[in-house]
């Protein structure tokens, strides 16, 4: 019966997400609640990060004496002695880039650790602790230090290191929870839509920051920290980390009867017929207890290293837009900071649409890498176009959205759907105890690349100008394609072979 069903699927023109009924009919209200809770929990984490990038101009002014030269109560020299950190805006900008680098390095280290911890402890506890603790650190960093006039570089660096470690608990945990609830059917669509949580968080952070920025940048940190802390409380009392918690069979039971739609990505098989003998289905045997795999075993899984290196280059570009876009708009075009914050939202809008649409197409093709390759090639052209954007907000917003579509879309796919594919492949029998570890490796490696990139961006901009920053982005996007080129070739050949097989069968 299983063999007959496989042959029928192979002769159909559309993938199996349409052969088993509509995708929504497979989901209960528990799936919807899990989707929304994990979506907004990570959105809140990203909102607090976005706040820092949105108020860089205000922070830079606060840390340099120029902000106080108009004081009528104190002489500039007196205010300089009590509040200054840097003698010029250029040095303040370099330190802001250093803070980004420090955050991302600690975030990367934390991801490797958090993935392992998440596979061994309750995901709900880890996620809730990370959200609440990070909110407190953000409050101290941006609000309390300003209220108490504690301007100290060592303090800022220490707090941002701790914040990076705490925020790293978020992504491995939410991806693992989503992987526990949502199986292979339509994973590209579901995770493509769900991975918009980062972009929604950016939009939320930009809106919150711009709405209170007139009162001082410290209130932007206060609002986002308070909302994030409240979200952590909701997660602790409301999130179900797996269907088994309420007596619903896990997705492993269903996936044991389903054909893996991404076999070339995981197994490296050249065609479907060759891969089938290695793809056994144990109808009467259910795994009752699975041990978490080690960090080294997770690194050795097919595709993990290739996608991790590719994501290091791509996340560098994506996070550079995330950290520096509002600053670039204010610095390069002279636009007001609040206007630049609101305009930067269009990059995230493009990323949301790109991730969802590209995930849908990859589900239809049953392959991820060719979709990524095409999007990244077009991303190079969009970077060239955006680097030459005129001083016009409408044109800039349009080019920004297009760039977000072709860069943010692939970034969302690698960090969510592809990480779930890698963490639930046949070699580990779909174990959820590997999913957080694999996700931590992919995202952690990406964060290392992003950390190095943020410091390089500040150096390149300071010495060569913004145009060379975009040349650097183009180079990194090209390297992303290079790292996954073996997967692109293999999956493209597999698509061509499958098409030829269908033509012969017809």
N, C-alpha and C positions, 0 to 999 in steps of 0.2 A: 504493500500500500504506500509506503514511504517512497519507494523508487518511482512508482507511477506519478505521485504528486510532484516529485522533482522534475520529471520529464515534461509534465504539463506546464510547470512554471517556466522551464527553459524555452518553451516554444511560444510563450506569450510575449507581446510587444512591450508591456508595461511591467514595472517592478512589483515585488510582492506586497508593497504597502497598499496597492489598490486591489490585490487579489483576495485579501482577507477581510473585505468590507471596509467601510470608512474608518479612518483612523480614530475619530472622536468616539465611535461606538465602543471602542476597546477601553475607554477611560472611565473611571468612576469619579465621584466627587472628591474622593481622597487624592486622586491624581491631580485634580485641579488645585486643591489646597496646597499640596506639596509644591506644585509648580509655582504658585503665587508666593508662598513663604520663602522658598529658596531664591526666587527671582528678586524679591524686594529686600531680602537680607543682604545679598551681594550688592544690590543697587545702593543701599545705604552706606556700605563700606566704600564703594567707589565715590559716592557723593562727598564723603569727608576728605578723600584724596583730592578730588577736583577742587574743593574749596581752596586748598593751598595754591594750586596753579592759577586760580581765578583772582587771588588777591596779591600776587607777586609784586605788582606795581606799587600797591599801597604799602606792602612790607618794605620794599626797597626804599621808598621815600621815608619811612619811619626810621630805618636804620642809617640814614645819611643825614648830614646837617642841613641840607637844603630845605627839608620839610619844616624846619623851625626858624628859618631866617626872618619870618614875618612876625615873630612873637613880639608883643608889646610889653609883656611882663618881665621877660628875662632877655639878657643879651644873647646873641647867637652862640658866643663862646661858652656861656654858662650852661645852656641847653646841650651844646655839643659834649661837654664834659660828663653830663649825667645820662645821656641817651644814645650817643653814637656807637656804632659798631664798625662802620667803614667810612673812609674819607671821600669816596666817590660812588656813584651809582654802578659803575663798571665792576668794582670789587664786590658790591652787594649782589649783583647779578651772578657773578661767579660763585659766590657762597650759596646762593639759591640753587644753582646747578649742583653744587656739592651736596646739599641737603637731599636733592632728588636722587643722587647717586647713592648716598648713604642709606636712604630709605629702601631703594630697590635692591641693594646688596643684602641688607638684613632681611628684606622680604623674600629674596631668593633662597637664602639659607633657611629661613623659616619654612618655606614651601617644602623643601626636602624633608624637614623634620615633621611638619604638620601632616604630610601625606602618610608617613609611617604611623604617627600617633593616631590619625583618624581611622586607620585600618585596625587599630587595636583598642580604642576607647569608643564610647558612645559619641557618634557624630554630632548629636544635638548639644551635648554638653560642651564639646570643643568649640563649636560654632558660636554658641551663646556666650561663652567665656571670652572668646576673641573679640566679639562685637562690643560687649560692655566694657572690657578693659581698654580696648582701642579708643572708645569714645572718651573715656576719662583722660587718656594721654593727649588726645587731640584738644580737649578742653584746657588742659594745663599748658600745652604748647602755644596755642593761639590766643587764648582768652586770659587765663590767669597770669601769664607772664606780662601781658600788656597792662592788665589792671594793676599789678604790683610793680610795674616798670623794671622787670628782671630781664635785662638785655645781656645775654651771655651766650657766646658761640658754643662753648662746651655743653651748656644746658640744652640748647636747641639740638645739637647733634645727638646727645644721649637720648632725649625724648623721641627723636625721629627714628633712631635705631630700635628702640622698644616698640614704637608704633608699627614699624615694618614687620617685626617678629609676630606681633599680635594680629595684624591684618592678614598675615599669611595663612591663618587658620581658615579663612573664608572659602577660597576657591576649591581646594581639594575636598572640603566637606560638602559643599553644595553640589559639586559634580558627582561625588559618590552617592549622595542621596538621590539625585536625579537618575543616576545609573541604576539604583536599586528599584526605582518605580517604573522606568520607561525602557522598553526593550529595543531590539533592532528595528522593528517595523516603524518606518518614518522617523528614525532617529535624527536624520539630517534636518528635517522640517522642525521637529519639536525642539531640538537643541539649537537650531539656527534661530528660532524665535526666542527661545529662553535666553540664549547668550546675549541678547540685546539688553540684559540686565545691567551690564557695565555701561553701555551707552545711555540707558535711562538714568543710571546713577550720575553720569556726567551731566546730563541735562538737569536733573534735580539739584545737583550741587551748584551748577551755574545759576539756576533760578533763585535758590536760597541765598547764595552769596550776593548776587546783584540786588536782591530785594532789601538787604540790610546793610550793604556796603557804605551807604551814606552816613551811617552812624559810627563807622569804624570797622576795620577788618576783624577785630576781635569778636564782634557779634556774628560774623559769618561762621567762625569756628564754633561759637556757642550754639547756634541753631542746629548745625549739622551734627554736632556731638550729642546734643539732647535727643534728636530724632533717632540717631543710631543706637543710643543706649536703650531707648524704648523698644526699638526693633529687636534688640538682643533679648529683652525680657519676653517678648511675644514668641520668639523662636524657642526659648527654653520651655515654655508651657504648651506650645501648640504644634511643634514640628514632629511628624512621624518619619523616622529615618528609613524604614523599610516596610513593605506590606506585611511581613511576618509579625510585626508588632500588634496588628489587629486581626491576626488569623487569616490573612489573605495569602494564597500561594505566591511565592516569589517569581520573578520573571525568568529565573533559570529553568523552572518547570516548563514554561511555554517555549523558551528558546531551545530546549532540547529537541523539540519537534519542528523547528524552523531552520531553513537553510540560511547560512551566514551570507549576507548580501555584499560583504566586503572582503571576500577571501583573498584576492590578490594583494590587498593592503596588508593583511595579517600574515598569510601563509607564504606569499611569494609564488603561488602556483601560476603557471603560464596560461592555463586554460581551465575551464570548469570541469571537463571530463577527467583531467589528470588529478585534480584536487579531490574528486569525489571519493576515491578509495580511502583517503585519510580522514574523511568526514563521517564518522560513525555516529549513530543516534542510539542512545541507550534508553529504550522505551520502558524497561521495567526496573531500571536502576536509578535511584535518586541519591545525590550526594547529600549526606546529612550534616557533615562537619567539614569545614574547609579552613586550613591554616593560612594566615597571611603570608604572602611571599616576601622574600628579602629584597632589600634595595638593589643588590647586584642582580638578582634574578629579574627584577622589573626592568633594569637597564638592558638586559640581554634579550628582551622580548622583541620580535620583529617589528621594525618601524619606529621604535621608541627613540633611538638615538638620532635617526634621520630627521624626524619631525621635531625633536628637541632642538637640534642645531638650527633647523630652518626657522623655528619659532623664536630663537634668540635674535636672529636678524630682523624678523618681521615685527616682533614686539618692540624692538629698539625704535623702529619707525613709528609704530602706532602710539607708543607711549611718549615719544617726542612731541607728537601733535597734542597728546593729552596734557603734558606738562607745560608746553611752551606756546601753544597756539594763541591763547589770549594775550600773552606777553608780546608775541610776534606782531599781532594786529595792532596793539597799542604802540609798540616801539617803532614799527616799520611804517605805519600809515598815520600815526598820531590820533587814532580814535580814542574816545573815552573808555576807561577801563570797564565800566558797566556795559557799554555797548559792545565791546570786544567779547565780554563773557557771554552775552546773549547770542552774538553772531557765531561763536564757536560751537554752538549747539548743532549747527548744520552738518558738521563733520560726523557727529554721533548719529544723526538722522540717517545719513548715508550708510553708516556702518550697520544700523539696525536692518535697513532694507537689504543691504548686501548679504549679511549673514543669513537671513531668512530665505531669500531667493536662491542663493548659491547652495544652501543646505537642501532645498527642495529639488534643485537640478541634480545634485549629487545622489539623492535618493532615487530619482528616476533612472540615472545612469548606473546606479549601484557602485559607483566609484567616486572617490574624493579628489585624488591627486590631479586628474585632468582639469577639473573645475578650478582648483586652486591655481594651476599653471596659467590658464587663460586670464583669470582675474588679476594675477600678479603682473603679467605682461602689460595689461591695460593700465595697471597702477603706475607703471613707469611713465607712460604717456601722460597720465593725469598729474603726476608730480611735476613734470616739465611744464604743463599748462598752468598749474597753480602757482609755481614759482614766478611766473610772469603775469600774475593777476594785477590788473590796474587798481587804482585807488577808487574803487566803486564797490559799495557794500553788496549790491544785488549780484553782480558778476562774481565777486569773491565768495559769496555764500553758495552760488551754484557750483563753482569749481571745487569748493570745499566739500560739498555733499558728494560730488562725483569721486573725489579722492577718498573720502570715507567709505564709499561703496566698494571700491576696489582694494583698499588696504584693511579697513575694519572688518569687512566681510570674511576674508580668509583668516584673519586673526581670530575672529570668533569661532570659526569652524575648527581650527587646530586646537584651540584651548578647551573646546566643549565636545562636539560630536566626535572628532577624531580621537581625542583623549579617551572618550568612553569606548570607542571601537578598540583602541589599543589595550585598555584595561579589562575588556571582556572578550578576549579572543580565545580561540579553541585551546591553546596551549595551557591556559590556566582554568579551563572549564567554566568560564563565565563567572569567576569568583569576584564577589564584591569586595573581598579583602585585598584585592590587588588594585582596585580602581582609584582609590585615593593616593596610593603610592605612585602609580603611573602618572596621574594628573599632577602630582607634586613635582615629579621629575621634569615633565614637559614644561610646565609653567615656571618652575624654578630655574631651569636653564634659560628660558625666555627672559626671565627677570634679570639674570646676570647680564645678558646682552643689553637689555634695556638700561641697566644701571651704568654700564660702561658708556653707553650711548649718550646719556644725559649730561655727563661731564664733558664728553667730546663735543656735544652740541654747543655748550656754553663756550668752550675754547675756540671752536671753529667760528662761531658767530662773533666773538670778541676780536679775533685776529684777521679773519677773511671776509666776514659778512654773511648775510642770510642766504645769498645765492649758493655759496659753497655748502651750506647746511643741506640744501635740497639736492645738490650733487651727491652728498654723503648718503642721503635717503635713497637715491636711485641705486647707488652701489649696494646698499644693504638689501634692497628689494631683489636685485639681481642675484645676490648670494642666497637668498631664500629659495629661489627657483633652482639654483645649482644643487643645494643640499637634497632636495626631494626629486631631482631629475631621474634617478633610477626608478623610483616609484611611478613617476609620470610616464616614463617609457613603458614600463611593465603593464600598467593599468590601461594605457592607450592601446597597446597590442592586444590585451585581453578583450577590450571593447570591440576592436576590429574583428577578432576571431569569433566573438559571440554574434556579431552582426552577420558574418559569413555563414555561420551555422544556421542562423534563422532563415537566411535566404535559401540555403540548400534544403532545409526542412519544408519550406513553403513550396 
